[in-house]
Amino acid sequence: MWSLSGNWRRSENNQLTAVQWYAIQYDLDLYSNFTYALERSTDQFAQKDHRNVLGAKAFRTWSFDLGPERSMLNTLGIQVRQDQIRVGLYDTAQRQIQGTVRDDRVRQTMLGVYGQNEFNWSPWFRTIAGIRADQLSANVTSYTLAENSGQASAFKLSPKISAIFGPWNKTELFFNAGKGFHSNDARGALTRVDPRSQETTTPVPLLAPGWGRELGWRAQWTPSLQTTLAAWRLDLGSELVYVGDSGSTEAKGPSHRRGLELN
């Protein structure tokens, strides 16, 4: 694996313009055997993942002084990432390939644009509001089952908001809420035939929605010591499990998580 990244920025007249980019080359050869000899004399299998990743981000900010103890900061940005992937699953014995379960070429591109407004209403209250639009496009070529080849795309709009009260005696209260998503394996969104059992399957969503919020308290005791306590909840529209030894994706129902976090 190797990676290369860089950035450029320019600041003038209360404006900041920045560009960041990166390139990653990644190779994985993983051998596993979870069931030992349940289906064959050895159930060892190999997962191979070789990919090239290119990505970039550009944004611009504008700050405004709106009078005594009031200010505003606006941000507009764009992000893009493309993955070129060759991924496969193979039956092996002593790390020698005995058969191919699936072999796929995946091309996927994520494009996102976003805007954010940070407003200082008073010395003790400020808000941060934003919205983001993401488009994911995927193209899968299956070299083992033509039925699992094709194209898929998904779009998500994600609003977010934060409200911060304080500081009072170096402490503040905050509330965060917003929508988001997690992306799924592009092959799962296009697989119609299980590569191991040859049974018909139902494709899964390419993007699964999420909804999170938290309420918390933060204290800055010293310049080098900060304490944060937050209660949070996260609801996901679906959960997916990729079954490595069968090359299939199992769809689960929605999930609901809640908890307390202390830092």
N, C-alpha and C positions, 0 to 999 in steps of 0.2 A: 504494500500500500504506500502511496505517496500523495502529497497534497501541496498545492501552491496557491497562495492568495495575495491580494494586494488591495490598496485603497488609495483614493485621491480625495482631497477636500479643499474647499475654498470658503473663507468667511469674510464678509464685508457688509457694512451698512445694516447690521442686525439680521443678516441672512447667512445661512449655511447651506452649501451644496456639497454633497458627498456621493462618491461611487465606490462600491466594494465589489470584488469579484473573487472567484475561487475555482480551482480545478482539482478533481480527485480521481485517482485510479486505484481500484480496489479489487483484490482477488481473494477468494475463499475456497478452500478445499477441506470439507469437514466430513469425517467418517464417524458413524454412530451405529450402535446396536442395542436397542432398548428391549427387544423381546427375545434375543438370543437365537432360538431355533423354533419359533412358533409356526412359521410358514414354510421355511426352507431349512436346509441343514445348517445354514448360518443366515441370520436376518440382517447382517451388516449392510448398510447402505451409505452412499456418498452423496453429499449436497455440494454442488459447484456453483459459484456465483462470481462472475467476472463482470465488472462494470466501470464505465467512465462517466463522471459527473461534471457538468459545467453549470455554474450559477453566477448570478450577479444581483446587486441591489443598488438602487439609486434613490436618493431622497433630497428634499429641500425644505428648510424651515424658515419661517418668518416670525420675528418677535415684534411686539408692539407695546408701547407704554401708554396706558389709557388713563393716566391721572394718578393722584396720590394712592399709592399702595395697590394699584391695579395694573395687571399686565396680561398679555395673551401671547401664546406661542402656537403657531399652526405648522403642521407637517404634511407633506404629500410625498408619497413614495411608490415605487414599483419594484417587484421582485420577480425573477425568472430562474427556473432550474430545469435542466434536462438530464435524464438518466438514460444511458444506453447500456443495456444489460443482456448478458447471456447466462441463463440459469438452468440447471438441470438436476435431476434426481436419478440415481443409478443403483441397481442391485450390485453388490460387490462381495468378494470373498478374499480375505487377506489383502484388502485394498486393490484388488484387481476387478475391473468392471465385468460383470456377468450378463447384465441386461440393462436396457434403458427404460425407466418408468415414464419420464417426461423430459423433454429438451425444448426450451423456449427462448426466443429472442423477444425482448421487451424494450420498447421505446416509449418513454413517458415524459411529458412536459407539464410543469406547473407554472402558472402565471398568476401573480397577485398584485393588486393595486390597493392602496389604503390612504386614508386621511385621518388626521388627529388634531384635536383642539385642546389645548391646556389653558385654562382660565383661572387666574388668581383673583377671586372676587373680593377678598379682604385679607388682612394678615393672618386670619385663622381659618379660612375656608378656600379650597380650590377644587376644581373638577377637571377630569381628563375624559374626553369623549372621542370615540373613534369608530370607524367602520372600515371593513375590509372585504374585498371581493376576490375569490379564488376560482380559477378554472384549471381542472386537471384533465389532460387528454392522454390516452394510452393506446398503444398499438402492440398487439401480441401475435407473434408467429409461432405456432406449435409445429415442431418437426416430427412429432410422434402421432398427434391426433389433429387432423385438419379442422375438426368440429370445434376445437378450442382456440382457434385463431379468430382475430377480429379486432374491432376498434370500440373503445368506450370513452365516454367523457362525463364529467360531473361539474356542477357549479354550486358554490356556497357563498352566501352573504353573511358576514359576521359582525354585528354591532357590539360595542363594548363601552362601559362607562365606569368611572371611578370617582368617588367623593372622599375628600380628605379633610378632616376637621382638626385644627390645631396648627402649630404646637402650643400647648399650655404646659409650662414647667417641663419642657423638653419631652412631652408626650403628645401623641395624636391618635385619633380614631380614624378608621378607613373602612370603606365599603367598595367592593369590586364585583361587577357582574358582566357577563358577556356570553356570546355564542361562539362556538368554534367547531372543530371537527377532527377526526383522525382519518388518515388515508389507509386503504386496504391494498393488499397485494393485487396488482393489475390482473394477474392470471385468474384470481378468484372471481373477478368481475366478468370474465369471459369464458370460464370453464363450464361446459355443458355436458361433458362426459367424464366421469371419474377415471383418471388414468390407471388406477390399480384395479378397480372392480369392473370397469366398463359400464357402470350404471349411469343413468341420466341424473344430472344434478341441476340445481337452480343457481344461476349466477348471483353474486352478492353485490351490494352497493360499492361503488368505487370510493365514495366519501360518506362517512357516517357522522351525523350531527352530534354536537355536544352542547351542554348548557351548564355553566358554572357560576358560583357566587361565593363570596366570603365576607365576613365581618371580623374586624380585628382591631388590635391595640398595639401601638409601637412606642417604645421609649428609648431615647438616646442618652444613656447615663453619662457617658464620657465620649470624647471624639473617637475612641477605639472600642466602645462597648455599646451594642444596641440589642434590645430584646423585643421580640415580636410574638404575639399570641393571636391566633386566628381560628375561627370556626368556619368550615367550608362544606360545600356540597357540590357534587359533580354528577350530572345525569348524561348518559350516553345512549344514543338511539339504538345502537347494536354493538355486540361484541363478536369478534371473529377469532377463530383459532386455526392457524395453519398447521396441519398434521404432516410433519416432515417425513415420516416413514411411508406415507401413502401418496404424498403429493397433492392432497386435497385441502379444501378450506371448509371448515365447519362453521355455520352461522349460529350464533347464540342470540338470546333475546336482549332487550335493553338492560342496562345496569344503573344502579343508584349507589353512589358512594358518599359518605359523610365522615367528618372527623374533626379533631382538634390538632393544631400544629403549634409547636413552641420552638422558637429559634433563639 
